[in-house]
Amino acid sequence: MSEIETQSIDIDTVHPHPRNVRQGDVGAISQSLKAHGQYRPITYQKSTGRILAGNHTWKAAKALGWKNIVASAVVCDDDEAIRILIADNRTSDLADYDDAGLAELLKELADTTTGLEGTLFDGDALDQLLNDLGEYTPADDIENIYSQAVKVPQYEIVGDQPKLKELFNDDRSLKLQKEINESNIPDDIKQFLVTASMRHTVFDYSKIAEFYPHQTPEIQKRREQSVLIIIDANDAIANGYAVFAQTIDELEQLDNEDA
């Protein structure tokens, strides 16, 4: 049986296990840490400092700027360390919810002054859960008491800054531009086609969202103007980025008035 020592340690004395295959939601864990703090220790192999349980908790704490973290040191060899790492991930895979019980808890919290804050569930998730249980049939003229108004996303640092090249893939665009420039078509048409080829650039918006908060206000402003990040939904309509959506909304209102 492994020996365990638990204490608050310098966060940099341990590090994620290089063979951890679990993909965790660092953003969600960051929200939990900010709301509740750390309520259980991470676990690491004492001889190597490799984290066996809580790799993404460590990443979230690191992103939040924590200097210390509560951790349990396990005395074990490398073989047992891998087994603990896999077993910890597997136990969460095998877990499940009592959906009816969960819905009841969430409904109770939703009716409090702080709502679902700190649970990592929102009104839409509760609606979906109730719908799956056959307990939710929204009336057309009643506003859903659990769903919250759409919130403008708040971009905060939750991980390391992605490299610029990770934000987009322009391989297809560059290939087309090369073919166009090597062709014998007129220069003015060539220029037009080169410009059009840029639409084949693929943007990774999750990486873009993580890259954004690391930048200076000036760079952030330019990114907003390029619609790489939408900060204010009303500004998006005012600047013409969401005119079509606004038009549809107006048509629906007119249709309702005529009905």
C-alpha positions in Angstrom: 0.0 0.0 0.0 1.3 3.4 -0.9 2.5 5.9 1.7 0.7 9.3 1.5 1.9 12.7 2.7 -0.4 15.8 2.3 0.7 19.4 2.6 0.7 22.8 0.9 3.7 22.9 -1.5 5.3 25.3 -4.0 3.2 24.8 -7.2 6.4 24.6 -9.3 7.8 21.6 -7.4 5.3 19.3 -9.2 4.3 19.0 -12.9 1.8 17.3 -15.1 2.5 13.7 -15.9 3.9 13.5 -19.5 1.9 10.3 -20.1 -1.5 11.6 -18.9 -3.9 10.9 -21.8 -6.9 12.6 -20.1 -8.2 15.8 -21.7 -9.7 18.0 -19.0 -11.6 21.3 -19.1 -9.2 23.7 -17.6 -11.6 26.6 -18.0 -14.3 24.9 -16.0 -11.9 23.9 -13.3 -10.6 27.5 -13.1 -14.2 28.6 -12.5 -14.5 26.1 -9.7 -11.2 27.1 -8.1 -12.2 30.8 -8.2 -15.7 30.0 -6.7 -14.7 27.5 -4.0 -10.9 27.4 -3.8 -9.1 24.0 -3.6 -11.2 21.5 -1.7 -9.2 18.4 -2.3 -5.5 17.8 -2.8 -3.8 16.8 -6.1 -1.7 13.6 -5.9 1.9 13.3 -7.2 4.7 10.7 -7.2 7.1 11.8 -4.6 10.3 10.6 -6.3 9.5 12.3 -9.7 7.1 15.2 -8.9 4.8 13.9 -11.6 1.1 14.5 -10.9 -1.0 11.3 -10.8 -4.4 12.8 -10.0 -5.3 16.4 -10.6 -3.2 17.3 -13.6 -5.8 19.8 -14.9 -6.4 21.2 -11.4 -2.7 22.0 -11.4 -2.9 23.6 -14.8 -6.0 25.7 -13.8 -4.3 26.8 -10.5 -1.1 27.7 -12.4 -3.1 29.7 -15.0 -4.8 31.6 -12.1 -1.4 32.5 -10.8 -1.4 30.4 -7.7 2.0 30.0 -6.0 1.1 27.1 -3.7 -1.2 24.1 -4.0 -2.3 21.4 -1.6 -0.9 18.0 -2.7 -0.5 14.5 -1.5 2.8 12.8 -2.1 2.6 9.1 -2.9 5.7 6.9 -2.5 5.5 4.4 -5.4 7.6 3.2 -8.3 7.0 4.2 -11.9 4.9 1.1 -12.8 2.5 1.8 -9.9 2.4 5.5 -10.8 1.1 4.7 -14.3 -1.5 2.4 -12.8 -2.7 5.1 -10.4 -2.8 7.6 -13.2 -5.0 5.4 -15.4 -7.2 4.2 -12.5 -7.9 7.8 -11.4 -9.1 8.7 -14.9 -11.0 5.5 -15.3 -13.0 5.9 -12.1 -14.5 9.2 -13.3 -15.4 7.5 -16.6 -17.4 4.8 -14.7 -19.3 7.3 -12.6 -22.8 8.4 -13.5 -25.5 10.8 -12.2 -28.8 10.1 -10.5 -30.4 12.5 -13.0 -33.6 13.0 -11.0 -31.7 13.7 -7.9 -29.3 16.0 -9.7 -32.3 17.9 -11.2 -33.8 18.3 -7.8 -30.6 19.7 -6.3 -30.1 22.1 -9.2 -33.7 23.4 -9.1 -33.3 24.1 -5.4 -30.1 26.1 -6.0 -31.6 27.9 -9.0 -34.3 29.3 -6.7 -31.7 30.8 -4.4 -30.3 34.3 -4.6 -27.0 33.1 -6.1 -28.7 30.7 -8.5 -26.5 28.0 -10.1 -23.3 30.0 -9.5 -20.3 27.8 -8.7 -22.0 24.5 -9.8 -20.6 24.6 -13.4 -24.2 24.1 -14.6 -26.3 26.9 -16.1 -30.0 27.4 -16.8 -29.8 25.8 -20.2 -28.2 22.6 -18.8 -30.9 22.4 -16.2 -33.6 22.9 -18.9 -32.0 20.1 -21.0 -31.9 17.8 -17.9 -35.5 18.5 -17.1 -36.5 17.9 -20.7 -34.7 14.6 -20.8 -36.6 13.6 -17.7 -39.9 14.6 -19.3 -40.4 17.3 -16.6 -40.1 20.4 -18.6 -42.5 21.6 -21.2 -42.1 25.4 -21.7 -45.2 27.4 -22.5 -44.9 29.8 -25.4 -45.9 32.9 -23.2 -43.9 32.0 -20.1 -40.3 33.0 -19.7 -38.1 30.1 -18.6 -37.2 30.8 -14.9 -34.0 28.8 -15.1 -32.4 30.0 -18.3 -30.3 33.1 -18.0 -30.0 35.9 -20.5 -27.2 35.5 -23.0 -24.0 36.7 -21.4 -21.2 38.3 -23.3 -18.2 36.0 -22.9 -15.5 37.1 -20.5 -12.1 36.2 -21.9 -9.7 35.3 -19.1 -6.4 33.5 -19.0 -6.9 29.8 -18.3 -3.9 28.3 -19.9 -0.6 29.0 -21.6 -0.6 31.5 -24.5 -0.9 29.6 -27.8 1.7 30.2 -30.5 0.5 32.5 -33.3 0.8 29.7 -35.8 -1.6 27.7 -33.8 -4.4 30.2 -34.3 -4.9 29.5 -38.0 -4.1 27.1 -40.8 -3.4 28.8 -44.2 -1.9 25.8 -46.0 -4.8 25.6 -48.4 -4.7 29.4 -49.1 -0.9 29.4 -49.7 -1.2 26.4 -52.1 -3.9 28.2 -54.1 -1.9 31.4 -54.2 1.2 29.6 -55.5 -0.9 28.0 -58.3 -2.5 31.3 -59.2 0.8 33.2 -59.2 2.4 30.6 -61.5 -0.5 30.7 -63.9 -0.7 32.7 -67.2 -3.8 34.6 -66.4 -4.0 38.5 -66.5 -2.4 40.2 -63.4 -5.7 42.0 -62.4 -7.6 38.7 -62.3 -4.6 37.0 -60.6 -4.7 39.6 -57.8 -8.5 39.1 -57.4 -8.1 35.3 -57.1 -5.2 35.6 -54.7 -7.4 37.8 -52.5 -10.3 35.3 -52.8 -8.0 32.4 -51.9 -7.6 33.8 -48.4 -11.1 32.6 -47.5 -9.7 29.1 -47.3 -7.7 30.1 -44.2 -9.1 28.1 -41.2 -9.2 29.8 -37.8 -9.1 27.9 -34.5 -11.4 30.1 -32.4 -10.8 28.2 -29.2 -7.1 29.0 -29.5 -7.9 32.6 -30.6 -10.0 33.0 -27.4 -7.2 31.8 -25.2 -4.6 34.0 -27.1 -6.7 37.1 -26.7 -6.4 37.9 -22.9 -2.6 37.5 -23.1 -2.4 40.5 -25.5 -2.1 44.3 -24.9 -5.2 46.5 -25.1 -4.1 47.8 -28.5 -3.8 44.3 -30.0 -7.1 43.2 -28.3 -8.8 46.2 -29.9 -7.6 45.3 -33.4 -8.7 41.7 -32.9 -12.2 42.9 -32.0 -12.3 45.1 -35.1 -11.4 42.0 -37.2 -14.3 40.1 -35.6 -11.8 37.5 -34.2 -13.3 38.2 -30.8 -16.9 39.5 -30.2 -16.9 41.4 -26.9 -20.3 43.2 -27.1 -23.3 41.7 -28.9 -24.9 45.1 -29.4 -21.7 46.4 -31.0 -21.6 43.4 -33.3 -25.0 44.5 -34.7 -24.1 48.2 -34.7 -21.0 47.5 -36.7 -22.8 45.4 -39.2 -21.5 42.0 -38.2 -24.9 40.7 -37.3 -27.2 42.7 -39.6 -28.7 39.5 -41.0 -29.6 38.2 -37.6 -31.1 41.5 -36.7 -33.2 41.5 -39.9 -34.6 38.1 -39.1 -35.5 39.2 -35.6 -37.3 42.2 -37.0 -39.2 40.1 -39.5 -40.3 37.7 -36.7 -41.6 40.7 -34.7 -43.6 42.0 -37.7 -45.0 38.5 -38.2 -46.1 38.3 -34.6 -47.7 41.7 -34.9 -49.7 40.7 -37.9 -50.8 37.4 -36.4 
